[in-house]
């Protein structure tokens, strides 16, 4: 009986992936896919419980399935090393909105539209470089939050 239930749940989840919408209260995952009714607290609790018990939100987020949006921004060691080594020049180029360091960073982060990326960095300069003592990890987090 347990195998049948799991099979039915899997088929329902796979069959509805194309029509997936993220529930803003319980997030994405199998519970949100199977239990469409989110009009009451009980139904929301069932969605969240199903998401939690099945442990599928992490899979959904990393794979872009189960109603989850796949993260486009992937941090990598090369980007971290580049930003750490070029904090000052990168800050200057972000302030003016263009430069080789921004182009290199865009390439390392697999950003296709470098012009939009550069403009967004310049617009969000104060949110990216929050202080004179800002750390590399904070700069990268701020870039991910504001410009990607």
N, C-alpha and C positions, 0 to 999 in steps of 0.2 A: 504494500500500500504506500509506503514511504517513497519508493522508487517511482511509482506512478504519479504521485503528487509533485515530486521534483521534476519529472518529465513534463508534466502539464505546465508548471510554472516556467520552465525553460522555453517551451514552445510559445507560450503567451508573451514572454519577454522578447524573444527573438522576432516574433511576428509583429510587434508594435514598435520596434526600434525606429523605423522610418517616420512614425508619427509622434515621436517623443517631444514632450514639452517639459521643461524643468519646473517643478513645483517650488515656488519661492519660500515656502514654509518648511518643507521637509527635504528639499533638495532632490537630486536625481537618484536613481537606483531602482532596484527591482520592486520595492514597495510602492514607489510612485508610478511605476509602469503598470502594475497589476491593479492596484486600488486607485481608480480614477476619481472617485468621489472624495473631495476634500472640503466638504461643506460643514463638517462637524469636527470637534476636537477629538472625538473617538476615532474617526476615520484618519485624521492626521496622525494620531498616535499609532494606529495600525500601520500606516505607511512608514513612519519612522522606525517602528519596531521591526518591521520586515526588512527595511534597509539595513538596520543594525545587526539583526540576527544572521542574515545571509552574508554580511560582510562584503557586499558587492559595490559599494560606492567608490572605493579606492580603485577597483578594476575599471569601473565605468568612467571615472575621471581620467585615468591614464590612457584608456583605449578610446574614449569618445563615444561610448555606447551607453545604453540604458538611460537615455535622456540627458546624459552628461555632455558638457562641451569640453572637448579635448583642449588642453592648454597649448597655446601656440608658442609660448616662450619657454625655451628649454635652456637652463643655465648650463654652462660647460666650463671646464677648467681653463681652456684657452681664453675665454671671455673674462673670467675672473683674474687671470694673470695679466691680461692686457690692461684691464681697468686699474689694477693695483700698480702697474708700472707706469701708467700714463694719466694719473689722476689730475695733475695740474694742466697739462696740455688739453686733455679732454674737457675740463671745466672751461677753458678759454674758448675752445671750438664750439661747445654747446652754447656758450653765451653769445657767440656771433652767428651760430646757426649753420655752420658748414666747416668742413675740414677733413683731412686724411684720417685722423683718429676716429671721427664719427663714421666715416665710410668703412673703416676696418672693423669697428665695433658692430656695425650693421651686418657686415659679412659674417662675423663670428656668431651673431645671434640669428642668422638666417632670415634677416629682414629684407624683403624684396623691394619695397618702395622706400629708398633711402631719402628721397626729398621730403616725403611726409614724415618719416622718422626724424630727420634733422629738424624740421620745423616744430614737431611736437616736443623734442628735447629742448629747443630754445624757449618755447612757450612755457615749459614746466621747469625751467632752470632752478628757480628757488625751491621747488618741491623736490628736486633731485639732489642738489647741493644745499642741504639744510643748515650747515654751519661750516666754519673753516676747518673743523676737526672731524668732518664726516669720514666714515670708514668706507672702504671699497664695497663691502657687502651691502651697506646701506644705499650706496649709489646705485648698485645693480638692482636692488629691491625697488628703489624709487623709480628707476627707469622702467622696470617691468610694470609697476603700478600705474605710472603716468603716461607712458609713451608707446606701449605695445598693446 
